[in-house]
Amino acid sequence: MERILVVDDDREIVKAISILLEKEGYEVLKAYDGLQALDILASSQVQLVLIDVMMPKLDGLSAMMRIREKKNIPIIVLSAKSEDTDKVLGLSMGADDYVSKPYNPQELAARVKSQIRRYTCLGDINAGNKAEEIRNGRLCYRTDEKVIYADGEAVKLTATETKIVDLLMRNPGRVFPAEEIYRRVWNEDAYASENTVMVHIRRIREKLELNPKEPEYIKVVWGIGYKMEKQEKCN
């Protein structure tokens, strides 16, 4: 039985969603703010998080970024904000899907089912541990060797560049703020880190991209961070 964490400061909404998901056969855990959600995730195995944006103590987007530092589980943002810019921001910060309030129960259940199926049946649940090759267009990253290939040729990267590529290739489509990249790669607090990360990204682009000035893979999302762009076809 898959376990889902529902996070919203409105207890009636949590109750209604819990009833809906339990009828679909899921086990439901409940949290009413972002900090409580993080505590539950630290002690329980969860296959999906359904989280509201506006909450006390720690808002949903901030909680989501902290979840993404350690877990690759699907996250569906549930929010009263329906503007396209809000949706783009939520997805850019790590959400897998975005549902606006008021929600259609059948649609919400279908979206949950879709994300659970992708996560458990298509291999994402074990990708971090079992994948030996991650392919994206003309790039192939061999996780056991810590080597990336472009058009079949091994690319010579420094140890730091390899760590950045490892992070981005394992999380295609997800936007990482420069501060988070710095913390993960350098393993220290991010102080004035933006320029340091930018320089390394530029060097990686020069080695991976066909045209570093118009990159296809490592993209900047202005005001947010960097991501590995998903390519539809793999060579």
matplotlib code that plots the C-alpha trace (Angstrom):
import matplotlib.pyplot as plt

x = [0.0, 1.4, 1.7, 0.8, 1.5, -1.2, 0.0, -2.4, -3.2, -6.9, -7.8, -11.1, -9.3, -6.8, -9.7, -11.6, -8.5, -7.6, -11.1, -10.7, -7.3, -8.2, -11.1, -8.5, -6.6, -3.8, -2.5, -2.6, -0.4, -1.4, 0.5, -0.7, 2.4, 5.7, 7.8, 5.5, 5.7, 9.5, 9.4, 7.1, 9.2, 12.3, 10.8, 8.4, 8.6, 6.3, 5.7, 4.0, 3.5, 0.5, 1.2, -0.4, 1.5, 0.3, 0.9, 2.3, 5.8, 7.1, 5.3, 4.8, 7.4, 10.1, 9.2, 9.3, 12.9, 14.0, 12.4, 14.1, 17.5, 17.1, 14.2, 13.1, 9.5, 6.7, 5.3, 1.9, 1.3, -2.2, -2.9, -5.6, -3.2, -4.1, -2.0, 0.4, 3.4, 2.6, 2.4, 5.6, 7.3, 6.0, 7.1, 10.5, 11.2, 10.7, 7.0, 5.9, 2.4, 0.2, -3.5, -5.5, -8.2, -11.1, -10.0, -12.0, -11.8, -11.7, -8.9, -6.9, -7.2, -6.1, -3.1, -2.0, -2.4, -0.4, 2.5, 2.5, 2.6, 5.5, 7.4, 6.9, 6.5, 8.8, 11.8, 12.2, 11.9, 15.2, 16.9, 19.3, 20.6, 20.3, 20.8, 24.2, 23.5, 21.4, 20.7, 19.5, 19.7, 23.3, 24.5, 25.1, 26.2, 27.6, 27.0, 29.3, 32.2, 31.3, 31.9, 29.7, 29.8, 28.8, 28.1, 29.8, 33.0, 34.1, 34.2, 37.1, 35.6, 37.2, 36.0, 33.8, 32.4, 31.6, 29.7, 27.6, 26.9, 26.0, 23.4, 21.8, 21.8, 20.1, 17.4, 16.5, 14.1, 14.5, 15.8, 18.5, 19.3, 23.0, 23.0, 21.8, 24.3, 27.0, 25.9, 25.6, 28.8, 31.2, 29.6, 29.7, 27.5, 26.7, 28.2, 28.6, 28.3, 26.5, 29.6, 31.5, 28.7, 28.2, 31.9, 31.7, 28.5, 30.1, 33.1, 30.8, 28.8, 32.0, 32.7, 29.2, 27.3, 27.6, 27.1, 27.9, 26.4, 23.0, 23.0, 20.5, 21.1, 22.3, 19.8, 19.5, 16.1, 16.5, 16.1, 15.9, 18.9, 20.0, 18.6, 19.3, 16.9, 15.1, 15.6, 12.8, 15.1, 18.0, 20.8]
y = [0.0, 3.3, 6.0, 9.6, 12.7, 15.4, 18.8, 21.7, 24.1, 23.7, 20.6, 20.2, 20.0, 17.5, 15.4, 15.5, 14.6, 11.8, 10.3, 10.5, 8.9, 6.2, 5.2, 4.8, 2.4, 4.6, 5.0, 8.7, 10.6, 14.1, 17.3, 20.9, 23.0, 22.6, 21.8, 19.0, 17.6, 17.5, 15.7, 13.1, 12.6, 12.1, 9.2, 7.6, 6.2, 8.1, 7.6, 11.0, 14.4, 16.6, 20.0, 23.4, 26.6, 29.1, 27.6, 28.8, 28.1, 26.9, 27.5, 24.8, 26.0, 26.3, 22.9, 21.4, 22.8, 21.1, 17.9, 17.9, 18.2, 14.6, 12.9, 12.4, 11.4, 13.0, 16.2, 17.7, 21.3, 22.2, 25.9, 28.5, 30.5, 29.6, 32.2, 30.6, 32.4, 30.7, 27.3, 27.8, 28.9, 25.8, 23.4, 25.1, 24.7, 20.9, 20.1, 17.3, 18.6, 21.5, 21.4, 24.6, 25.0, 24.3, 21.0, 18.3, 15.1, 12.8, 14.8, 15.0, 11.2, 10.7, 12.9, 11.2, 7.8, 8.9, 10.2, 7.1, 4.9, 6.8, 6.7, 3.0, 1.3, 3.2, 3.0, 6.5, 5.0, 3.2, 5.6, 7.0, 3.6, 1.3, 3.4, 2.9, 5.0, 8.1, 9.1, 12.5, 13.3, 13.2, 12.9, 9.7, 9.7, 6.5, 6.8, 4.0, 5.5, 9.1, 9.9, 11.7, 11.0, 13.4, 11.8, 8.7, 10.5, 10.7, 14.3, 15.3, 17.1, 18.2, 16.6, 19.6, 19.8, 16.1, 16.6, 19.3, 17.2, 14.2, 16.4, 17.8, 14.6, 12.7, 15.4, 16.4, 19.3, 20.3, 23.9, 24.1, 27.5, 28.4, 28.3, 24.7, 23.6, 25.1, 23.4, 20.0, 20.1, 22.0, 20.7, 24.0, 27.0, 29.0, 32.5, 34.6, 31.4, 32.6, 33.6, 30.5, 28.3, 30.4, 30.0, 26.2, 26.0, 28.0, 25.6, 22.6, 24.1, 24.7, 21.0, 19.5, 21.9, 22.1, 25.9, 27.0, 30.5, 28.8, 25.8, 22.9, 21.1, 23.2, 26.1, 29.1, 29.9, 33.6, 34.6, 30.9, 28.8, 26.1, 22.9, 20.1, 20.4, 17.1, 16.1, 14.1, 11.7, 9.8, 8.7]
z = [0.0, -1.1, 1.6, 0.9, 3.0, 2.8, 4.1, 4.5, 7.4, 6.7, 8.6, 6.7, 3.4, 4.8, 6.1, 2.7, 0.7, 3.2, 2.7, -1.0, -1.1, 1.4, -0.8, -3.6, -1.5, -0.2, 3.3, 4.3, 6.8, 7.8, 8.5, 9.1, 8.4, 6.6, 9.6, 10.7, 7.2, 7.3, 10.7, 9.3, 6.2, 8.4, 10.2, 7.7, 4.2, 1.9, -1.8, -2.6, -1.0, -1.6, -0.2, 0.1, -0.5, 2.1, 5.6, 8.9, 10.3, 6.9, 3.6, 1.1, -1.5, 1.2, 2.6, -0.9, -1.5, 1.7, 0.8, -2.6, -0.9, 0.3, -1.6, -5.2, -4.3, -6.4, -5.0, -6.0, -5.1, -4.1, -4.0, -4.3, -6.6, -10.1, -12.1, -14.7, -13.0, -9.7, -11.4, -13.2, -10.0, -8.2, -10.9, -11.3, -7.6, -7.7, -7.9, -10.2, -10.7, -9.6, -8.8, -8.2, -5.5, -5.7, -7.0, -8.8, -6.6, -9.6, -11.3, -8.1, -7.6, -11.2, -10.9, -7.7, -9.4, -12.4, -10.2, -8.0, -11.1, -12.7, -9.4, -8.6, -11.9, -14.2, -12.0, -10.4, -6.9, -7.4, -9.9, -7.4, -6.3, -9.2, -12.3, -13.9, -17.0, -17.2, -20.8, -21.9, -25.6, -26.8, -23.2, -21.2, -17.6, -16.1, -12.4, -11.4, -13.4, -12.6, -16.2, -18.7, -22.4, -25.2, -28.5, -27.3, -26.2, -22.6, -21.4, -19.1, -16.1, -12.8, -9.6, -8.8, -12.3, -12.1, -8.8, -10.4, -13.5, -11.2, -9.4, -12.6, -14.5, -11.7, -11.5, -15.1, -15.3, -11.7, -11.0, -8.4, -6.9, -6.9, -3.1, -3.1, -5.7, -3.7, -0.4, -2.1, -4.1, -1.8, 1.5, 3.2, 3.8, 0.7, 1.2, -1.9, -3.9, -7.0, -9.0, -8.0, -9.3, -12.4, -13.4, -13.0, -15.0, -17.8, -17.9, -18.0, -20.8, -22.8, -22.5, -23.0, -25.3, -29.0, -28.7, -25.1, -25.9, -26.7, -24.4, -25.0, -21.8, -18.8, -18.7, -16.5, -15.1, -14.4, -10.7, -9.6, -10.7, -13.1, -14.5, -16.8, -19.7, -20.6, -24.3, -25.9, -27.9, -26.6, -28.9]

ax = plt.figure().add_subplot(projection="3d")
ax.plot(x, y, z, "-o")
ax.set_aspect("equal")
plt.show()
